[in-house]
Amino acid sequence: MRAVVRLAALVACVALATSRLGLVAHELVGHGGMALALGAHILEVRLFWFAGGWIRYVGVTGLPAGLAIAMAGIAVELVAGTALWLGVRGDGLGRRILRGIAAALIVHATWYLATGAFSGFGDGVVLYRVLGAWRVPVAVLAGTVTCAAAYAGAREVLGALAATLPRHRAVGTIAALAAAGALHAGLAIGELRLRADRTYAQTMAPERERVVTQWIEAHPDAPAPVREAAVEKLEAEHPTFPFVWLLAIATAASALAGARRARPAEAAPVPRRLIVTWAIVAALAIALVIAV
């Protein structure tokens, strides 16, 4: 149990550090940097401590500029993940974790691209509207990269994580990952409920839900038959398909396949120094988000 707790603590700190630094890079370096490069003026930045964020800018109009700014955050994650994957070598636990982080960045970027472009939310709203029917093959292609990165990441890092446990390695590793994931998800969901943000909620709503809500808010006095007809028409223009769930299943299956072929690692407990290092990095990353 002690070994599982140590592993869970390590994974939780790594996840918090990665997601917080990734958020700053995505929003400020990606969206913010591209907006400034195109001559925009940034009015507001909002970063959640444990969830996502957004920026508001003025001074740039037109589809090419809007698309460039929307895709810049995902591009930064892809570049950072690819560079980290290619640049880090070695079989030590710390280096294997860094390559796992690289795979996680690519998984997040391509997942966000695929689901956002398919359903019309977040950074994928512009693509959803521009691509039309072509959003389906684009989403499938991005989702394929998601699955490939999930497979590679699981194959690279899970064997090293499991080797830190003295016995019952498969069950212990799953328990540690589940505990760390539950902590991160709980913090994010709890913060979103405590610090409700209308802009963020609207941004992350699918296009189908957003256009219906906007029509209802714009016509508060519309008779019920008129409202029902309008909603039905809007929903027909934006049909739904459980793409997110299918991609989630495919990603999980890819990670499981990678785990079954995980690279072996020398058995050794999680070094206390490694936990302390990542705890410090996570604390500094959270402090950076709060400061911004």
Secondary structure, 3 states (H helix, E strand, C coil): CHHHHHHHHHHHHHHHHHHHHHHHHHHHHHHHHHHHHCCCEEEEEEECCCCCEEEEEECCCCHHHHHHHHHHHHHHHHHHHHHHHHHCCCCCHHHHHHHHHHHHHHHHHHHHHHHHHHHCCHHHHHHHHHHHHHHHHHHHHHHHHHHHHHHHHHHHHHHHHHCCCCCCHHHHHHHHHHHHHHHHHHHHHHHHHHCCCHHHHHHCCCHHHHHHHHHHHHCCCCCHHHHHHHHHHHHHHCCCCCHHHHHHHHHHHHHHHHHHCCCCCCCCCCCHHHHHHHHHHHHHHHHHHHHC
